[in-house]
Amino acid sequence: GEVHTAAEHMAKRALRVLAVAVVEGGELSPDDGLERLRGRAVMLGLVGQNDPPRDEVIDAIAACRTAGIRVVMLTGDHAATALAIAQQLGLAAEGDVAIDGRELAAMGDAELERALARVRVFARVQPDQKLRVVEAFQRRGDVVAVTGDGVNDAPALVRADVGVAMGITGTEVAKEAAKIVVTDDNFATIGAAVEEGRVVYRNIKKAVLLLSTTSLAEVVVLLGALLIGLPAPFMAVQILWNNLVTEGVITVNLVMEPAEGDEMRRPPVAVDEPLLTRTMLGRLALMTPVIVAVVLGWFAWRLEHGVPVEIARTEAFTLLVVCEWFNVLNCLSERRSALRLSVLRNHWLIGGLVVGNLLQIAVVFVPALNPIFYTVPLDPGVVVALGLAGSTVLWVEELRKLVSRSLARSSAKRAT
């Protein structure tokens, strides 16, 4: 009783408890079981081992919580020890309970799924029980990542949506079973990987939005000109040049955008969420008509004032590219103003814009390229006017972002 009470007290202080005893009366054999030693062992005392969590792990768990990621502990430790460690990590609060292996074994599947909503610590669990917990989370519709380092973790690592093995302490079996190996055995690295993944996914969406807007605008401008009886605003080689070269140089570097800083303050993306979300479709529906109106309107206006079709076509082609450059700024963020974002943070994008600009200048002003691309040199004053006209797409999107931010602030105030 006294030893058990002392062990419980030590376990609640997040100590792993070892009992130390000696056996009197003869040597011990490897075949001697606990029952044969009972009554012969003399208790010397208890030893508590303390392995305090690293600060970066505590911060990483807090960041995961903010990001909508729920962290659950499954361990072979004593329930009191596991719960105390979980409280140190910020996984559990005062008054929370841990479920041990015996309680878990007595639960039905439905009862376990209900318990998952409130329990964050499972102690004294066996390998098959870890697997059962993973499957219960998946039945709830959760995307599950499992970390592990031992052979007994392999079934859960295989069954999880993302199995993460430890690279230093992990066994070869665990590494083979996992989809990802963390080379420094640091939980904070997993959080950093999640953040990086969100950055990559967001950048892909930015590139998709940019490509979709420009490509759709090209098609609508051509169809619009045909419907109102105008000549084609672009030649086929100009469209090919814009899509493969000018737009390609910019888009490739847009996906190199660094983090915006709020990636770990957003909820996870649903598994079934389309790449083109409702918000993106709304932005597409706004920016595409603006580009169409600017380019087609300019082309029609210039023709109406007697400008030769070769010049008007070169201007429309250049104006489309200018709109695309301003649209890149629109795509840097969904809500934040492009005027508040430093373009210098992405040297790759700066390089892409410079290269794209130089290429477009060459196509328009280098005489040897004019016959190939059906262009003619433009008056510098016209080029400035094209720049001002192309900026319209930026100002319209800036207005949308301003309204979006205002509505978000109003919703937040009503919620509080």
N, C-alpha and C positions, 0 to 999 in steps of 0.2 A: 504494500500500500504506500509506504513512504517513498520507496524508490520510484514507483509508478507516478506518484504525484510530482516528484522532482523532475522526472523525465518530461511530463506534460508541461510543467512550468518552463523548462528549457526549450521545448519545442515551440511554445507560444512566443518565445523571444527569437524565433527564426534560426534556432540552432539545430544542426543535425546531431542527434544524440547517439553515442556509443556507450554500451555498458562494458565495464572491464571487471573480470573476475578471475580467480585462480581456483584450481581443483586440487584438493589435497588427497594424498593416498594413491600414488602410482602415476605412471606416465599415461598420456592420452594417446589414443589410437585414432587414425583418420576415420575408422569405422564407428567410433563412438558417437551416437546421436544425442540429441538434446535430452531425451528421456533418461538415458543412462547417466548423464551428468547431473541431472536434477538431484538436489540434496547433497551433492559433493562439492558444488561450486560455492566459493566464498566471494561475495560481492565486495569489490574494492572501491567502486565509485562510478560516476558517470562523466563522460567527456563530451563537451559540446563543441562542434565545429561551426565556425561562422564564415560564410562566404558572402560578404555584402555585395549587393548589386552595384554595377558601375553607373555613374551619373548619366552617361549617354544613353544607357538602356532605359532608365526612368524617363528621360526626355523623349526617347523614341516611342515608348508606349503612350505617353501623353499625346504625341503628334499623331499616332495611329488613331487614338480616340477622336481627336479633332477631325481627322480625315474620314471618319465613319467606319473605321476598321476596328472590330471587336477582338481583343486578345484574350484567349482562354488558356489556362495552365493545366496540362495533364502531366502528372509526375508520379514517380514511385515513392516519394517522400511521405512521411507521416502527415496526416491531415492538418494537425496543428502547425507543424513546421511550414507546410505548403501555404497555408492561409496567412501566416505571419509574413512570409516572403512576398506573397502577393500584395499584402497591404503596404509593404515597403516599396514595391514597384508601382503602386498606384493602380493595381489591377482590381483590388478588393477594398472595401471600406469596412469600418467598424460595424459589427453586427452581421456581416456576410457569413455564409456558411460554405464549407467544402463538402463535396460528396466523395466518399471513399469507395474503394473497389467493391466492398461487400454491399453497400447500399446501391451501387450501380448495377450489380448483378441481380438484385431483387426488383429492379425497375422494369416495367414493360416499355415497349418502344414509344407509345403515346405519352407515358409519364415522363420518359427521358426527354422527349421533345419539348414538353412543357417546362421541364427543369432548365433546359438550355437558355431560356429567356432570362433567368435570374442568377444562375450559378456560373461563376468564372473560374472555379478551382476544382479540379478532380484529383484526388490523392490515392496512393496505393493502387493504381490502375495497372492492369495486365495488358499485354500487347493486343489481345483480341478486344479488350474494352476500349482502347484508344481508337481502334478501327470502328467500333460501334458508335462512338461519339462523333467521329468524322462523318459517318453515313447518316447519323441523325441530323447533323447540321445541313447536309446536302439535301435531305428530304424536305427541310424547311425552305429550300430555295437559296441557301447561302452558297457563296463561292468560298471554298475552304483552302487555306494554305496551312501546311503542317511542317514544323521544324523537328529535327531529330538527329541523333548521332549514332545510335546503337542498332544492333541487329533486330532487337525487339520493336524498333520504330519502323521497320521496313514495310509491313502491311499498311500502316496508316499513310506512309509517304507515297506508296503506290496508289492508294485509293483517293488521296486528296487531289483537288484540282491543280494545286501547285505544291509539290513536295520539295522541301528545302533541307539539305543536309549540311552538316558542319564540315568544313574542309580540313581542320587541324585535328580535332578529336573524333571526327566521324569515322566509322568503319567503312570498309570498301562496300559492304552490302548496302549500307545506308546511302552511300554516294551513288551506287548503281540504281537504287530504287527512286532516288529523287530526280526532279527535273532541273533543280538549281543547286549549286554548291556554293556556300558562303565561305570564302577563303580565309577570312579573319575570325570566324566564329563569333561575330558580334551581331546582336539583334538589331542594333542601330543601322547596320548595313542593309538589312531587309527593308527598314523604313525608307532609307535613302533610295533603294532600288524601286520601291513603289512610287516615290516622288518622281524619279527619273522616267519611269514608265508613263506616268501621267503627263509629263512634259512632252514626251515623244508623241503620245496619242493626241494631245492638244495641237501640236505642230502639224501633224498629219491632217487634222481637220481644217487648220488654217490654209494649208496648201490646197485641199479639196475645194474649199470655198473660193479661193482665188481662181483656180482653174475653171470651176463651174461657172462663175460669174462672167469671166472673159469669154469663154467658149460660147455660152448661151447668148451673150451680147452680140458676138460676131454673127451668129446664125440669124438672130432677130433683125439686125441691121440689114443684112443681105435680103431677107424676106420682105422687110419693110420697104426697102428701095424698089424691089420688084413690084410690090403691090401698088405703089404710088407712081409707077412709071418712070423711075430714075434708072440710070445706068448703074452697074455694080460698083459699090463704093470701094471694094477691094478686089484685087486680082488673086488668083489661086496661089501664086508663088508668095504673095504678101501674107496670106493667111498661114501658109506653111512656115514661112519665116517667123512669124509672130509666135505660133504655137510651139515650134521646135526649138527656136533659138532664143528670141527675146524673152518669152514667157518661161521657157525652160530654165534659162540661166537664173532668173529670179526665184522661181519656185523651188529649185534644188537647194538654194541657200536659205529660203524661208523656213524650211524644216530644221535648220540649225539654230532657231531662236532659243535663247536661254529661258529659264523658268520665269514666270511672271511673279512668283512669290506667294500665290494663294493656292497652289496645287494641293497642299495638305490641309486646306481649310474647306475643301469642297467634298461633297459626298461621292462615294464610288459610282462609276458608270455602270448602269444596268447591263447585264449580259446581252439582252435583246435590244439594246438601244441602237438605232440605225446610225450610220456614220454622218448622214445629213439629218440633223435634229430639226425640230420645229423652229427653234431659234435661228439656225443656219438657213433654213428655207425662207424664213421671214427676211433675213438680211439679203439673201439671194434675190427675193422678189422686190426688194427695194433698190439695190444697187444696179441690177441688170437694166431696169427701165431707165435709170438715170444715165447710164453709159449709152444706151441706145438713143435716148433723146438728144444727148450732147453730140454724139458722132453723126447720127443721121440728120439731125437738125442743122449741124454745121455744113454737111455735104450738100443738103438741099438748098440752104441759104446761099452758099457760094456759087452753085450752078445757076440759081435764079438771078444772081448779079453778074452773070456773063463770064465767070471764071472758067477757063478751059477744063475739060473733064480730067485731063492728066494731072493738072495742078490740084484740083478739088479732091481727086482720088488720093494723091500723095498726102494732102492735108488730113483727110479722113483716116488714112492708114496711120499717120503719125499721131493723130489725136487719140486713136484707139490705144496705142502704146502708152501715151501719156496718162490716159485714164487708168490703165493697168498699173503704172507706177504708183499713182495715188491710191489705188485700191490695195496695193501691198501694205500701205500704212494702215488702211482700214482693218486689214486682216491680222494685224499684230496683236489685237486684243478684242474680246467680245464686248466689253463694257468700258474699259479704260480708254481715255482719250489718246489718240495717236500723238497729239501735241505735247502730252506729258510723258511719253515714252521716249527714251533715248535710243535713236537708231544706232548710235555708236556701240551699243552693247552687243550687237551682232555684226562683227567684222565681215563675216561671210556674206551677209545680205548687202552690206555697203559695197563690197566688191562686185556682187551680182548686179546691183543697180548701176554702178559705174560702167561695167562691161556692157550691159544692155543698152545704156545710153550711148556709149561710143559706137556700138554696132548699128544702132538706129541712125545716128549721125552719118555714119559711113554709107549706109544704104541710100540716104537722101542726098548727101552732098558730094560723094565721090563719083565723078563722071563715068568711070568704068563700070560701076554697079547700077547706074540708072537704067540702062536697057534691060538688064537682067530682072530687075524688080519693078519695072514700069513706074519709076519715080522720076521726079524732077527736083532740082534744088529749090528751096523755099526762101522767101524773103525773111530776114531776121525778125522783123516786126510781126509777121504772121506766126513765127515760131513762138514768140512771147505770148501772143493771143491764144495759141493752142494750149500753152501751159496753163493760162488762166482758165480757159474753158474746161480743161481736163481736171482741174482742181475741184470742180463742182461735185464730183463723186465723193471727195473727201469731206466737204462741208455738209453734205446731206447726211452722210453716215455719222459725222460728229454730232449733228442734231439728234439723230436717233439714239446715240449713246447717252447724250445728255438727258433725254426723256426717260430712257431705261434706268439710268442711275437715280433719277428723281423718284420714279415709281418704286424702285427697290427700297429707297430710304423711307418712303411713305408706308410701305408694307411693313418694314421693320419697326417703325414707330407704333403702328396699330397693333402689332404682335406683342409689344411690351406694354 
